[in-house]
Every structure is written in structure tokens, then in C-alpha cells.
């Protein structure tokens, strides 16, 4: 059978299996095993365990559970509420300060936790009721938090970027730096839209209900927040300074986050600490299981010459490089509607990266564009994980209202991709400045 035709059958089978509700990793293993057994013979299945475990035989993977523990330790405390409270106190005199506080808290908490759902939950529990109390539209209140939560997979340290680096053999440090300015760009676009939507809705109650905080009240909350921010800055400084690898850097960062959670928030009970370790283990195993299964899936595609044929076919298309990038973005956008970011990256990035670099695009710039597409998926149906998190913490706001309120932020993300296409230096300038130009374009 022609490899392209076979690839179409593989794609259809994969979608049907995953849509059936089977876990992503299990679905990838079932699909890969079935097609290898059919076209290469049952004897070829002996190779699959080796491919699965060899995919996990990577020192860089040690950074994933460590960063997950960092996020879990922070998410298990009141750090999100305190971060929100600190920004709200300092920005209370700024017009639209509450919206800016919420989005700023989302950006900072996303950097600390690296988790989009955790960011939505931690900041949304405080921010959404307060914005509604002050008369902000429900769509702005819910949509801004849902969109702000997506920043967790872009702003460093990001587990998603680590997975991309491992899947494509690119520098994780450069990937982290590449996400900084685009992350700030998204925060700025979110703030601009939120302020405009608030003004357009005629919201005028904020000034009437705004509380004026004393200087002592402003400084009172900072000692509970600044230590966690200091850890993140220290981790990034050590990483970019060439002192240690991501895996070596993440380990002390995770330990310090757990210790600060214990000391600052008095998380002394064994049950609380066990909960952090349990949740971290569950999430880490899920990610690593997907990574191993994706390795088997990629081996199947390569063994049946599907990957090579798709790459050759795309490369032979008589279209411009930007038309090609438009097609790739459309594919990533649709994939992000149905699959989690880690699965999309592991399945698509190894295939797409050679095509992208051959067309003259920077691999780190592409990582940012890919991640923003995955962010759109987090606030778009049918999966749209952040939408359901917001609906869970504010059940009196209908899912339709949350979805409609999120649409403008989706457009902000699309605009960010357009801006990155026009000014790719937003993603490449900082990595080149800190770490020097990439050798050989990578």
C-alpha cells in the first residue's frame, strides 16, 4: 500500500481510538501495535518494548517530575491567592487595575506552577468573584482567567517546552528564553482586550467599591509570595548562566518549593506533603507514559515509511513557505482541539520540524508558534480543559458564557501568531542575546 494512503488510514484509526475515550498513551500504543503487526508481521512487535523504554532513557526527562513537584507544591498552598492579593493591593489605584491584577497573577502563577488548570483554579477562585462583585461582565471575568491560565505552557519554566526539546533534540534553555517575550506579548494583548471590553460594557462600579490599602498592608503579603518568585528567578538564572542542566537545576528548585510551602504556609502534616508527592507522581507518570507511547508511535510511522513520505510530499508542494506555515498552523490548531499539548508535540513535532527548518523557519520560533496553537486548544471545545475548570469554580456562569468570553482571547492568540510571523525576533532575540546565536540554525 502507498505510504500516504497508509498514513491516512493510520490518522483515521488514531482519531477514532482517541475519540472513543481511550487514554492517549494507550490509544497510541494500540494503534502502533496493530499497524506494525499487520504490515510488518507479529514478529516485529518484539521491538516495541525496547522502543518504549529507550524513549524514556534520557537524562533530560528527570527535569519533568522535578518541575511538576515545584508546581504541585505551589498549587497546594495559598500562594496563588496571596499573589493575587498582592497585585490587587499594589494596583488598586490603576484604572482597570483589577483586570490587570488578575492577568498579571495568572502570568506569574503560571511561571511558578507551569500548569494551566492549576493557574485557572488558583487565581479564578479569588479573581472571578471579585471582578463580578465590582461589576465586570461575566464573559470578561471568566474568559480572562481561562486565557490567562494558558500561559502556563508558554512562560518558563514550562514542562511543554521541555517535552518539545526532548522530542526535537533542541536546547531546553533556548526554548525557555524563546517563550519569554511572546508570553509577555500575550499578557499585554489580554490586558488590552480586557480593559476595552470592560469599558465597552460600561462597567463603572469599580471605583465605587475599590478599597484603598495602606503601605503596611501592601508590604504585608509580599513575604509570602516573593520567596517562590525568587526560586523561579534563581532556577532560570542558574540554567541560563550555564551553571547546571535543566534536570540538575529543577531538583533543588523542587526541594526549595516544598520547604517554603512547609515553612511559609505551615504545611506540616504528612497528609498534605503526601498529597503533593502523590499528585506529582500521577502527573509525571502520565506525561512519561505518553512520551514512551509516542516513541513507539513514531517508530511505527517511520518503520512503515509514512513519516518520510509525508515529509517528501509536503516538501514537493508548489506553495510558498508562508502558505506552508499556514497549513501547518491549521493542522496544529485542529489537533489542539482534541488532544493535550504534550501528545500533539510528541506526535507532530518530530515530523514537522525538518519540514519547517527546510523551509527556512527557526525551530525555536516554531516552538513558540506551536505552543500558542496548543494554548488556543486549552480554551476551545470540545476538550477545552480550562473552560471546564472555570465552570467548576464558577458554576453559576454558563459554559456558553465562558466560551463566548474566551473567543476574543483566542483572537488575541491568533494576532500574537501573526505578530510573531511579522517579527520573528520576538522569539529568537532573547535566546541569541543570552546564549549566543544557535549553531547551524538550531
Protein Blocks (a to p, Z undefined) as FASTA:
>chain_A
ZZklmmmmmmmmmmmmmmnopafklmmmmmmmmmmmmmnojklmmmmmmmmmmmmmcfkl
mmmmmmmmmmmmmmmmmklmmmmmmmmmmmmmpghklmmmmmmmmmmmmmmnopaklmmm
mmmmmmmmmmmmnopafklmmmmmmmmmmmmmmmccdfklmmmmmmnopafklmmmmmmm
mmmmmmmmmmmmmmmmmmmnopaklmmmpccddfklmmmmmmmmmmmmmmmmmmmmmmmn
omacfklmmmmmmmmmmmmmmmmnopabfklmmmmmmmmmmmmmmmmmmmmmmmmmmmmm
mmnommmmmmmmmmmpccdfklmmmmmmmmmmmmmmmmcfklmmmmmmmmmmmmmmmnop
afklmmmmmmmmmmmmmmccfklmmlmmmmmmmmmbcfklmmmmmmmmmmmmmmmmmmmm
mmmmlmmmmmmmmnopaehhZZ
